[in-house]
């Protein structure tokens, strides 16, 4: 750690990086996506999924779609945050974060099925219900299909723009080694984060909260954020450990970096729990019928089981495991915890969305899984493909050597 | 952070060309010299204001809170506005001392001591307002679950109980955290003091701190634990303050965004107060080298960031007034923006959202006068924010027949001034008696504090030292002639941290185990060089926390269900959710006790006397001296070998210390 490689050394190091088999990996993901698509189609046709009506199906697709969206925009938020705070340790994982944001424009395309099926998911998109519900017709100024779609386009355009800008600057930095690029990265991060924070929280209100158009929680945008940030951090951890053990990152990522990822995971597990608890707690305490209803539904039957699963799985288990230094410094354990958190991030979204899309509370279905695997595989293919076009380390960043030598004191 | 400065051209953390000693001197002098004229003038003004506050407090308590302008509809006004304002101010101290510590923001070291002091005095002001607003302040103790003859206990499902637990815990933990950070600096002041009284007072407060490698080892772990505890604590405190409002059913109060929005606002206002205070102080106290323009610029950026969060909060609040479809909520927003208190609302928006936007421009972040002005605006704006939240939500009740206006009386205003007087008087006293910058921390950021600096290469091997022959202090280093007390050990002084680190490694390699190193700040890598295992302070923290949470859960459950089972607010007697806040606060409190106790026990402190204090130059161990001591008890203790070993390792001087 005392030995700090110079810029030249980091050059030669990048040259020694084994070529990542991005193309093969991408092909694998495409196959997986196709396979899960076929499995889904067969399952639907064979009627393996009782109760899987159009509404249920649209909801299940939305859960999967929001899941991959949160990972990508969470990764984008991390890039911007890390630039703004001038963090050095994270330089080695920055390229992986950039690659994680690459699916954003594609996800915009995957949003089309949702836009076509709005009335299956959102009560306010159903003209007959709007006509009979005074509250929905009052809100129609904001909650109407056209404006909703326009907003979605704006969100995706904003996120794609920020992601493109950060990726482009980073590629430029790789090629030109121009030290002034870092200043531009910080500058772009400032407006980028401002834009991202507002659009992402609005997206949370639009896509998730408005499923129950009578329900309001001003905290919801923050709740959506907290989940996204944590989910993408867990994905980054898994990706880093995966690439590291495959040897694609050379010697760049050490246990010290994993330790830091683990500490951040720990912090954001607590942050998510804090936000989730406060939202629940204030509504529980004030006990307004129109607010409590949202939670009351989720404290019955299958949903109640999921509520408890969230308390334990999204908070208690990772909290207790990550308390220990050993967990954070052991790649296998850390990967297990990160994977666990990711699963519960999905369950969290499922728990938010599905009670509004199912008439009777029925549990998760294996077709939910095939949709999830399909969407995740498509994004995985894009991320893998992105890993093929550029080195997996930001070789142009003047702080790379310092980042590699990072050591927890 | 400073090492990658080239492409961003960031100035170093410490300006000027300081040595360890000049830095000690710069900061300690402020306490040791006679008070300058400006201090006396400021003190006269501030203490007059504080005295006014004191008299008003006596008047309010003896007469009753009817002398305030509150009425049947506006039940809370200046009292709670001031309370929330002051608690909020306190948050920046903990942000800087704990949260930024965890995020490895080294620049914080120049500011944390004084920001923590600000926290304490702000929390004291908050305590004043919240106690007198009870009306019968002498019944204050009813808030604690104290055993009493009537068997009446607090309602643990009430936000006011949580608030009491949170503010009391916060006050205690911040005081302890502050004191913890001060221990090495008190030792510095002790060793520099020339008069009997300061020597003894600082000596007592320093608990016998010697800056030993073992001390630092446990101390640093404890500091990390305390920072880790203070971080969720500070978030919880303003969260719980926000619960006072948000758990109610009052429009404008019941909204789920309140917890994070209150926390962001608290940090925002606290940072503004830090800026307001530090801009004149760094000039008046000659601390421009320590609190550089870079520090100010970072503070401005943080104010901008938190100001944007405030803007987000205001927008969401206003938007949900429409979206929620709740007519009372909608009217409240309308009334805030256009009603009789609209000027307060727009003052708040202008000061909290618009003014900080100027910090997008570099000129405003680098011109002290502009920063000072904006920080004052933010202070004003945040006070008005609390006033808007408290008063405009109450003054137009559900029934128009009970709509009232609130007008402050002269007592309200005098108390408001009194609060500022109390705060600033306490702060001025702090400047006189305590180093306003953490001396031991900033020293560690001088370039020469890096043990691997100065071309010693990467392996930790000492470079050939250019020095004269090793000085032998006293004439009988090794002989024990029986006249004096027995030899306690041998004390050697080194010139740099790097030499001490290398020497520690050599002494250990030579087979010595009962040895210790002494330095004015923790030296990176010393615990490995001395062969210390991981500090066990963590264990004390864990046990403390576990005890706290178990105790609080049991207490709340038992008192609420068995001893004083009173149904309030339709909540079940055993409400696990409602017990969370107090359990959390108690956990943090006990874990803090555990950590500090653990550090003291493991370091065998307090120990006011130690034979090493007799060493001729040992006082420099808290200033600019680097020492190594080998105990005479060590089985390998052999004077001749030691002299040769230490001479070879580059010691500047050697002394046999006697006594026990």
Interface residues (C-beta under 8 A of the other chain):
Chain A: X2 X3 X85 X86 X88 X135 X138 X139 X142 X179 X180 X182 X183 X186 X194 X197 X198 X201 X214 X216 X217 X218 X219 X220 X221 X222 X270 X274 X275 X277 X278 X279 X280 X281 X282 X283 X284 X285 X286 X287 X288 X290 X398 X399 X402 X409
Chain B: X1 X3 X4 X6 X7 X8 X103 X232 X235 X239 X243 X246 X247 X248 X249 X254 X255 X256 X257 X258 X259 X260 X308 X312 X316 X317 X320 X323 X324 X325 X326 X452 X458 X459 X460 X524 X569 X570 X571 X577 X578 X580
